[in-house]
């Protein structure tokens, strides 16, 4: 169905090809997963299938890509639209109408399908993707994850024979991601649709792949093979595979179910070790804790956060954010209802919940982008929506889901220089952060030439230049591979150790397990759980990380914890 013949792509001004030596075939009716570190060219490979590369992006494509017999060099994207459906990393760039139902119908209208066929397919897609309740909603009022489902639905309705998806679950909550992947699997198995997708959250998709294309490094030729074989040599792998490597299992498990069947001996070994957060891990904090007054008991009905490996901030300590009885109503929808939340210096809080639960709205109130309908919000002692931006930037910083909202300069170097000026920081402050998080990115690189994950990391460096006491991040690992995520975790931990408070809205359960002291779970705009990470995620089938599911009932959260316990 898709044939790559010695394909290489070199963008204008680049000294080396972004991808080279791509020579493989994707058979009809298979789901093929592209994996590799950030920046190796996965999006470029996908773009050659849809014709966006080079017709839209520019650059030089050598070799030949054919889809259903059509050469993508001689057929522009509109001439491939009846065969190939494409969803990129940024769903907003896809939308051409205002409402959900209109967007689902637009592609079929362009192909001239009969109205009766269009109506039936719209209804089918609304049900498949759980969008029926949003059919009349303006797209601009949807959450990022809801928009991503609409973007996927808009390419499903024309029934293309090939689907090309770039990070299709990156902004989806775990349950919605499972629904989307189940739909893709049904299309592959029942209709013979060919699916080619790139995804960094391999723990979500690896078990569905028929084959894996591994791009090991920038410019290196890809390797095609079965999922287990590719995971054995891949520089990026999900926690279930990482745990299998640690335990010496062969073949490596790809699913939680397979890993649980083999984990008996590992559980036995771990049962003789200290549990997470027990004396060996907590000992380092005892001396520090002895020098401060003990925290007051938590109010009735609330959990007092007790952080593994960290001393919990005392209740009496100053707060960097305080939310009381907060309600927000937007477009006739109660986005938040009676929210109470405090965040202490040095605390890392993960906001979790399904798409549309109110996580981004809560972050917006903390940074002054959203005014409360009722209740109060204080950030660093100031009311955010009434504080001048020049003052607020030194109290709180937000890295949004769409990094382009913060990036406006023509080069990475210019972006960093502007960030230093706006933050009154020493020259080179932002650039040093970029070098730490994105090694090897030249100053003269245009932000639009970065991958989605790289742009997000650049936006983080821009915000951190001001060193705000409160840092807010909305889906910070969207588009990041495991190595980039590890660098981000290291940076955020160091900021928390210095006293910065961090609040992140995320669907990445592995990130929450690795980083958060505390999880606040939202549903329908209300807080339904607020407590230590282990207590909240272990009790939730949807939000528990893979290691927890594999080693239950023991309460381990990450492979790093298991590795440390085994010595």
N, C-alpha and C positions, 0 to 999 in steps of 0.2 A: 504493500500500500504506500509506504514512504521509503524512498531509496536515496541514500547519500552516497555520492561517488567522489571520493578524494576532495572533500569540500574544505575550503579555508575561507575565512572572512577577515579582511583588514580594513579597519575604519580609517577615514581621512585623518591624516596627521599622525597616525600611530606607526611606530617603528617596526612592530612585530604583529603578526596576525593574532586576533583574539582567540580564534579557534583554528585548528589545522588538522589535516589528516583524518577527517570524519568520513569513514567508509563503512557503512553498515546498512542493514535493511530492517524496517519495522513491519512485521507481517500484519495482514488484515485481522481485525478482531482480537488484538492483544493490548494489554495495558503495559506500557514501557515507561519506566521511571528513570529520569536523568538525575544523577547525584554527583556531588563534588563540592569543594570549598567555594566560598563566595568569590566572585570575580573570575571564575575559570571559563565563563562563556556559555553557561546553560541557557540564558535568555537569548543569546545570539543564535544558538542552534535551533531553538524553538521558532525564532523569527524567520529563519530561512524556510521553514515549512509553510508558514502563512504568507510568505512573500513580503513581509514587512522589512526583512533584510534581503536585498539592499534598497528596495524601491522607496521605503519611507525613511530608513535610517541613514542612507548613503553608504559609502564605502565600496569595497571591491569584493565580490564573491567569485571565487575560483572553484572549479569543479561543477557538479551538477546535483540539484535536488529535484526529484520528481515526486508528485503526489497524485495518485490515481492516474499516472501516465502524463501529467501536466508538469512541464518544466517551470519552476517558480521564478527563474530568471526572465523568462519570456511572458509569463502570466502575472499580471499585477494582482494585489490582494483582492480587488473587487471581482476579478475573473476567477478567483479560487473560493469565493464566499459560499458557493453552493456545496462545496466539498469540505472545506476546512472551517471550523469554528474556533475562535481564539479568545482567550481571556488572559490578559497580562497581569502584572503585579499591582497595577493601579486601576481599580475598577472605575473610578471617576472618569478616566479618559475614554471609557467605552460608551458612556451614556449620551444619547442624542434626544431623548424625550424627558418629560417631567415626572411622570408617574410610573409605578411598577408595571401595571398592566400594559400601558402603551409601550414600555421598553421591551417587554416580552414579545409583543406583536411586531415591533419595527423590522426586525430582520426578515420575517416572513413577508411583510408588505413589500420590502425591497426586491424579493424574489418573485413577487406576483402570485403568491399562493391564494387559493379561493378562500373567501371569508369563513365558510363553514369549517374548513381545515384549520384555519388560524384560531378560531374560537376553541375548538377541541384541544389543540396543542397547548394553548395558553392555560386552560383549566388543568390539563395533565401536569404541566410544569409547576403551576402554583401548588398543587398537591405534593409533587415529588420533592420540592425543596422547602416545604413548610412556609410558603409565602401567601397563602390564601387570605390570612388576616391583614395583609399589608397591600392588597391589590390596588386600592385607591390612594395609597399614601404617596405624597411627593417624595421623590428619591432623595432630595436634599435633606429631608427630615429623618432619614434612616441612619442607624449606626453603621460603622464601617463594615462589620460582619454581615449585616443585612444587605448592604450594598453589594458585597461580594457575592452573595447568593443570587441577587438579581442579575449581576453581570454573567454569572454562570448560566442562569436560566435563559438569558437572552440569546445565548449561542446554542442552547439545547433545542429551542423551539423549531428552528429550520431543519432539524434532523440531519446534521452533516455526517459524513462517513468518517471524518477525522476530527478529533478534538485535541487542541493544543492548549495546555493550561500551565501557567506560571505561578507557582505558589497558591494553588486554589484554596487551601485551608488556612492560610496565614492569619486571617483576621476572624476566623470562626471559633466559637466555643467548642469544647470537645464533642458535645452531642450533635451540634450542627455539622461539624466536620465528618462525623461518622455517617450522618444522613447523606451528605454530598458524595462521599466515597462509595456508599452503598448504591447510589444512583449511577455513578460511573461504572461500577462493577456490573450492574444490571444491563447497562447499555452495551458493555463489552460482551457479556455472556449471552444475552438474549437477542441483541440486534446486530452483533458483529461489528460494532463501532470500534475504531482504532483510537486509542488514547495515548498521547505522549505528554507527560507532565514532569515538571521540575518542582521539587518540594524539599525544604530544609528540615521540616519536622518529620523525619523518617519514621519515628515511632508511630505515626498515624497511618502511613501509606505502604510501608515496605511489604506487609503481608498480602497486599492486594496485587503486587506487581508480578507480571509473567516473566519479564526480563528487566535487567538494570543496565543502563549505560553509565559507566563511570568515567568522569572527566577528572583525572587525578591532579592536574596542575595546569596553570595557564599555558595555552599553546601546545599542551601535550595531547597526542591522539587519544581518543576515547577507547574504552574497552567494554565489550558487550558480553554479558553472561547471565547465569541464573542468580536470583537474589542472594542466596546463602553464600555462593562462591564469591560474589562481588563484595559482600559485607566482610568476608574474611580478610580482604586486602584493602578495603576502602579507608581513606584517611578520615572519613566522617561516618559515624554509625549511631544508631539509636541506643538508648540505655539498655534495652534488652540484649542487644548484641554485645555492648561493652561489658555487661555483667557476665555474659557467656564466655567472653574472652578471659575475664578475670578468673572464672571458675574452671576454665579449661574444658568447656563442653565442646563436643564435636559430633555431628555438624552443629553450627551455631543456631540457636533458636531465633525465630523472627517474630514470634507472637508470645504474649504473656502466658497463654495456655501451654505452649510447648515448654517454656521456661519453668513454669510451676511444676510440671511433671518431672523435671530433672533436679529441682531445687531442694529435695529432701536432705541430701548430705550437707549442702551449703547451709540450710537452716540449722542443722544439728551443730555445725561448727560455730555458727554465729550465736547460738543459744548459750555457748560457754564464754562468750565475750560480753563486754559491757554494752548495754543497750544505748541507742543514740541519746545523748544528753546526760548520760550517767557520769559518775565521778571522774573517769579519766578525761572526758571532754570538758567537763565543767570546772575541773580543778584550777585551770588557769585564771578563771574569773573570781575565785574565792577571795584572794587577797584584795582584788579591786573592790569587791562587794563589801568587804569588811570595813572599808573606810567611809561608807556612806550609811545614812540611816536606812533601816529597812522600809520597804514600801508599805503604804497603808493598805488595808484590805480593799479589794475591789467592791464597787457597789453591788447590792444584791442583784442577782440575775445576770451578771456580767463575768466573763473570765478575765483574770489578771494575766497579762502576757508574761510567760516565762520562757526565755529564749535559750535554745540549746547552744552552749558555747559562748553565750553573751550574758552579761548582767542586764536584767530587765530594767528599763528606765523607771525610776521611782515615780509613783503617781503624783507626788508633790513637786516634781521637777518642772521647770518651765516648758511650755508646749510651743511648737513652731506652727501648729495649726489646730484650730478648735472650731468644730461645727456643732451647732445646737439647733435641734428641731427644724432642720433644713428641709424645705419643700421647694420644688421647681416644677412649674407647669409650662410646657412649650407646645404650641400648635395643638391645643386641646388635649394634650397627653400629659399625665402626671409622671414626669421623668424621674423625680425623686420625691419621697414622702417621709417626713419626720426622721431625717438622718441625724444621728449623734455620733461624733467621731473626734477623737483627739490623737495627735501625732506628736511624739516626744523627740528631742534631739537624739540622733544616733539610731533611730528606729527605722526599719524597713517594713513597709506594709504593702501587701499584694491585694488589690481589688480584683475579685473574680466574680463570675456569674455569666449567664448566657448572654448572647448578643441582644442589645436593647435593654439591658437591666439597669442602666444608668451610670455605668463606670466612667465614661468619657464626660458626661454631664457633671459628675461630682468633681472630676479634675478641673473642669472649666470653671466651676464656682471658686475653687481654691486659687486659681490664677486670675480671676476677675473677668473672664470672658463671658460668664453667665451670671446674671444677677438673681439672687434668691427671690422666690415668690413669697416665702415666709421663712422665719427663722433667721439665724445669723451665721456668718463665716468670718473668722479672724485668721489672718496669715501673718505671723511675725508681729502680732499686735495691731495690725491694720486691716481695714475692710477692703478686700481686694478690688471689687468693682468700683470703688470710690477713690482708689489710690492712683496717682500719676504713674504711667508706665516707667519713667526714668527712676522712680523710687521703688516700684514694685519689683523690677528686675533684680534688685539686690536682696529681695526677700524670698522670691519664689521663681523657679524657672520651669517651663513646660516643654517637653519634647513631644510634639503631636504625632498622630498616626501618619499624617502626610508631611514628610520632612520638607517638601518644596514650599510649604507655607512659611518656612524660616529662611530659605536660601534664595538669594536674589542676585548675587555677584556672578561674574563670568568665569571665575577660577576658584579653586580651593584656597589658594594663597590669599586672594582678595577677600574671600568670605571670612577667613581667619583674622585678617587684619581689621576688618570691619567689626567683628565680634569683640576683639580686644579694645577697640576704641569705644564701642557702646558700653562695655562693662568697666571701662576705666582700669583695665588690666594691663600688666606689663606686656610689651610687644613680644610675640612668640608664645604666649600662654596657650592660645587656642591651637596653634600649629603643633605644639608639643603633645597636646591631647590627641590630635588627629594621628600623629606619628605612632603614639602608643596603641591606639585602637585600630588604625588602618595602615599598617606598615607598607611602605612602597608606593604610596599614592603621591605623584608629583604635584608641586604647587600649581603648575599650569593646566591641570586637569579641570575640565568644565564639570560642574556638579551634575549636569544632565547625562554625562558619559559614565557616571558611577551606577552601580547596581542599586536596587531599592534599599538593600541592607546597608550598603556603603553610604548612601545619602542620609539614611537614618542615623548612622554613626557620626557623620559630619555634623548633623543638626544637634546631636548630643554634645559634641565638643563646643559648638557655638554657645549653647546654653550654659555649659559648665565654666566658660571663661569668666563669668561673673561670680562663680562659687556661691550660689544662693544657698541659704540655710535649709530651704525646702526644695527638693527636686522632684518633679512630677514627670512620669513617663507613660505614654499611651502605646501599648503594644510594642515595647522596645526591642523585642527579638524578631519582629517581622522581617523576613529576608536575611536573617543572620544564620550562618552555619554554626556547628557546635564549637569550633575553635574561636570564632568571633564572639559567640555567646560567652565562652569561658573568659575571654579578655574583658568583656563587659561586666561580668560578675565580679572579677577581681577589682576593677575600677570602682564599682558601686560599693563593694565591701570596704574598700579603703576610705571612700567618702563617708560611709556610715561610722567607721572607726574614728574619723576626725570630728564627728558630731553632726554631720548633715543628716537630715531626715529624708527618707525616700518613700514616695508613694507611687506604685506602678499598677496600672490597669493591664491585665494580661490574661490570655487564654492558655498561656504556656505553663502547664502544670509542672513541668520539669524545672523551669526557671523559679517558680514559687518555692518548690521544694529545696532548691539549691540556695536561695538568697533570702527569702522572707522570714522575718521573725514572727510575723503575725499575718493572718489571712482574714479579710473582711469579705464575706460572700453576700452579693446583692441579688435580689429577684424582684422584678416589677417595681423597681425604684425604692425598695426597702432593704434594710440590713437583716439578713436571716441567720447569720453566724458571724461571730467576731471572736477570735481566739488564737492561740499558738498554732503555727502552721501544721505541726504533726496532728493535733487534735482535729482540726477542721478537714484537712485533705484526706487523712486516713479513713475518716468516717464517710467519705463521699465517693461512690463508685465512679462518678464522672470526672472528679478533679484529683483523684489519687494518681501519683506518678507511677511509672511502670515498675520500679523497684519495690514499691509498697505493695502492689498487687501480686508480684511474684513471691515475695517473702512473708506475706501476711500469714499468721496474725502478728508476727514480729513487726515492730514499727520502724522500719528502715525507709529512708526517703530517697537516697541517692547512691550511685555506685561509689562515689568518693567516700561516703560513710562506711560502706562495706569494705572497701580496700583498706581504710585506716584500721578498722576493727580486726581485719585478718593480719595486719602487720606487714 
